[in-house]
């Protein structure tokens, strides 16, 4: 990437990044169309290659960008909070804020698992695995497992909570036409209702 990209105003940078995330997420590296990206971003193809030089340069920038976003989410966790559900709410709230700015960033990261390109696939999956490994370690650091009932396997309970949270997030995204229409407090209130059900099932 060249300095000329950072010379653009922030709104234009976000438009280009979001268009590229969406295209690579939906099409994969090999089939991703730079023509589709520039059309959605409202720039010329020449400008795109001035900013990123080539398709691989753009993809590498997106990997760095997405990794930085994920690190910001992990950084929002309070290391002193031992309650799983409180930590999940911290993560959920931060992801919600992130997706208002970068709607496709987490789907882009998830798509790296299936990236079939010989040029970028292996490196992308390696970076994704490293990011998730650090994130999970941070997620469960100082977790208070004594809150769980004695007849509950805490690790299985944690997996159920993760599945519920991911499913809830996917459901909400599918129902939205635009993040501009979202009421964050209503979103979090609904999540707390699901969390309360799980808490009654798993906690003492």
URNORNOR-V429710 format. One record per residue. N is the residue number from 1. PHI is phi in radians with two decimals (* if undefined). OMEGA is omega in radians with two decimals (none if undefined). Layout:
n = <N,N>
phi = <PHI,PHI>
omega = <OMEGA,OMEGA>
This chain:
n = <1,2,3,4,5,6,7,8,9,10,11,12,13,14,15,16,17,18,19,20,21,22,23,24,25,26,27,28,29,30,31,32,33,34,35,36,37,38,39,40,41,42,43,44,45,46,47,48,49,50,51,52,53,54,55,56,57,58,59,60,61,62,63,64,65,66,67,68,69,70,71,72,73,74,75,76,77,78,79,80,81,82,83,84,85,86,87,88,89,90,91,92,93,94,95,96,97,98,99,100,101,102,103,104,105,106,107,108,109,110,111,112,113,114,115,116,117,118,119,120,121,122,123,124,125,126,127,128,129,130,131,132,133,134,135,136,137,138,139,140,141,142,143,144,145,146,147,148,149,150,151,152,153,154,155,156,157,158,159,160,161,162,163,164,165,166,167,168,169,170,171,172,173,174,175,176,177,178,179,180,181,182,183,184,185,186,187,188,189,190,191,192,193,194,195,196,197,198,199,200,201,202,203,204>
phi = <*,-1.73,-1.12,-1.09,-1.14,-1.27,-1.38,-1.21,-1.19,-1.04,-1.10,-1.22,-1.02,-1.10,-1.08,-1.18,-1.09,-1.13,-1.11,-1.23,-1.00,-1.13,-1.23,-1.19,-1.12,-1.44,-1.94,1.40,-1.11,-1.11,-1.59,-1.03,-1.84,-1.17,-1.10,-1.14,-1.13,-1.19,-1.13,-1.20,-1.41,1.26,-2.26,-1.49,-1.14,-1.07,-1.13,-1.00,-1.41,-1.22,-1.27,-2.14,1.27,-2.77,-1.04,-1.10,-1.08,-1.13,-1.12,-1.09,-1.10,-1.12,-1.05,-1.11,-1.11,-1.11,-1.09,-1.11,-1.10,-1.12,-1.11,-1.11,-1.11,-1.10,-1.17,-1.32,-1.23,-1.52,-1.16,-1.58,-1.50,-1.65,-1.45,-0.94,-1.23,-1.17,-1.17,-1.07,-1.18,-1.05,-1.09,-1.07,-1.14,-1.18,-1.10,-1.09,-1.10,-1.11,-1.23,-1.17,-1.64,-2.22,-1.03,-1.89,-1.16,-1.32,-1.17,-1.07,-1.04,-1.10,-1.19,-1.10,-1.10,-1.84,-1.12,-1.67,-1.22,-1.17,-1.30,-2.16,-1.05,-1.11,-1.13,-1.08,-1.18,-1.11,-1.16,-1.10,-1.07,-1.15,-1.09,-1.18,-1.08,-1.16,-1.16,-1.14,-1.09,-1.22,-1.07,-1.82,-1.13,1.08,-1.17,-1.61,-1.32,-1.20,-1.26,-1.37,-1.07,-1.17,-1.57,-1.88,-1.40,-0.98,-1.14,-1.19,-1.09,-1.06,-1.08,-1.08,-1.10,-1.06,-1.05,-1.12,-1.11,-1.13,-1.13,-1.09,-1.09,-1.11,-1.08,-1.14,-1.12,-1.16,-1.52,-1.57,-1.60,-2.75,-1.14,-1.11,-1.56,-1.37,-1.81,-1.00,-1.20,-1.14,-1.04,-1.20,-1.11,-1.19,-1.06,-1.09,-1.13,-1.15,-1.08,-1.11,-1.08,-1.20,-1.10,-1.14,-1.39,-1.82,-1.62,-1.14>
omega = <3.13,3.12,-3.10,3.10,-3.14,3.07,3.09,3.05,-3.00,-3.11,-3.14,3.08,-3.12,3.13,-3.13,-3.12,-3.12,3.11,-3.13,3.09,-3.09,-3.09,3.13,3.11,-3.06,-3.02,-3.02,-3.02,-3.03,-3.05,-3.13,-3.07,3.06,3.07,3.12,-3.13,-3.09,3.11,-3.13,-3.10,3.12,3.10,3.10,3.11,3.10,3.13,-3.14,-3.09,2.94,-3.11,-2.99,3.06,3.14,-3.08,3.14,3.11,3.09,-3.12,3.12,3.10,3.14,3.08,3.13,-3.13,-3.12,3.10,3.11,3.11,-3.13,3.10,3.09,3.11,3.14,-3.11,-3.14,-3.14,3.05,-3.07,3.14,-3.12,-3.08,-3.10,-3.13,-3.05,3.06,3.11,3.11,3.12,3.08,3.11,-3.11,3.14,-3.14,3.10,3.12,3.11,-3.13,-3.06,3.02,3.12,-3.08,-2.99,-3.02,-2.98,-3.11,3.04,3.07,3.11,-3.13,-3.11,-3.13,3.12,-3.09,-3.10,-3.04,-3.10,3.09,-3.09,-3.01,-2.97,-3.07,-3.14,-3.13,3.14,3.11,3.13,3.12,3.14,3.13,3.12,-3.11,3.12,3.12,-3.12,3.13,3.11,3.12,-3.11,-3.03,3.08,3.12,3.10,-3.14,-3.10,3.10,3.12,-3.09,3.04,-3.09,-3.11,-3.13,3.01,-3.06,-3.11,3.10,3.11,3.11,3.12,3.13,3.12,3.10,-3.13,-3.13,-3.12,3.13,3.11,3.11,3.13,3.12,3.11,-3.12,3.14,-3.13,-3.09,-3.07,2.97,-3.11,3.06,3.12,-3.12,-3.04,3.00,-3.05,-3.11,3.09,3.10,-3.11,3.11,3.12,3.09,-3.12,3.11,3.07,-3.13,-3.14,3.10,-3.12,-3.14,3.12,-3.13,-2.97,-3.04,3.12,none>
